[in-house]
Amino acid sequence: MKEAWLTGLGFGLGWLASKTWSDPGCQVGLMIFLVVTALLVLVFAVAVTAERKRDDGPEDPDDKDAPS
């Protein structure tokens, strides 16, 4: 049953893309949508994979190795 849903979804999206691509006004909207989506995916990927500053918690006043 899952394959039927995926096939139907693929057919529907293909039909919608063919109708969208034939209309010049929709081409602009499609390009804006694709660019915004790509930018959001890029920002999400950078946010997930970016190195974060480690927070080791409060410093221990009894730590002998800490620089004074």
Phi and psi in degrees as a GROMACS rama.xvg file:
@    title "Ramachandran Plot"
@    xaxis  label "Phi"
@    yaxis  label "Psi"
@TYPE xy
-61.9082  -38.5032  LYS-2
-64.7074  -33.3939  GLU-3
-66.5111  -40.9763  ALA-4
-64.4586  -43.533  TRP-5
-65.6688  -39.0931  LEU-6
-65.3314  -44.0741  THR-7
-63.3833  -41.6653  GLY-8
-64.3023  -43.3538  LEU-9
-62.7735  -41.8781  GLY-10
-64.5459  -43.7255  PHE-11
-64.4158  -43.636  GLY-12
-67.4111  -36.874  LEU-13
-63.6944  -43.299  GLY-14
-63.6793  -44.1713  TRP-15
-63.6799  -40.7038  LEU-16
-64.8887  -38.3829  ALA-17
-66.5159  -39.0686  SER-18
-69.7612  -40.3415  LYS-19
-65.1696  -41.5388  THR-20
-69.2832  -25.3939  TRP-21
-82.2801  -12.4642  SER-22
-104.389  116.611  ASP-23
-59.3021  -35.6956  PRO-24
-65.9348  -37.382  GLY-25
-75.1752  -24.4946  CYS-26
-61.7001  -41.7809  GLN-27
-64.2983  -45.4829  VAL-28
-62.5305  -39.9136  GLY-29
-64.7225  -42.3866  LEU-30
-66.0358  -41.0667  MET-31
-62.717  -43.6926  ILE-32
-60.686  -44.9884  PHE-33
-66.6485  -39.6389  LEU-34
-67.6811  -44.8592  VAL-35
-63.6298  -41.4933  VAL-36
-63.1674  -43.3847  THR-37
-62.9534  -40.4264  ALA-38
-65.5732  -41.1374  LEU-39
-65.466  -38.777  LEU-40
-64.8261  -40.8157  VAL-41
-63.9518  -45.4148  LEU-42
-63.1099  -41.2006  VAL-43
-63.695  -43.3799  PHE-44
-63.8079  -40.8892  ALA-45
-67.2267  -40.8839  VAL-46
-64.6216  -36.0126  ALA-47
-76.5931  -38.3829  VAL-48
-97.2294  -4.94608  THR-49
-67.4084  145.957  ALA-50
-74.6483  132.563  GLU-51
-105.053  151.357  ARG-52
-73.3646  128.741  LYS-53
-76.8321  137.332  ARG-54
-111.141  104.839  ASP-55
-85.9444  3.17812  ASP-56
89.6122  -173.565  GLY-57
-67.849  147.373  PRO-58
-72.9816  145.992  GLU-59
-86.4909  120.059  ASP-60
-67.051  -19.5997  PRO-61
-88.8816  2.74385  ASP-62
-72.0001  116.371  ASP-63
-77.1475  -23.9787  LYS-64
-86.7322  -7.46428  ASP-65
-73.1697  138.409  ALA-66
-68.1447  143.389  PRO-67
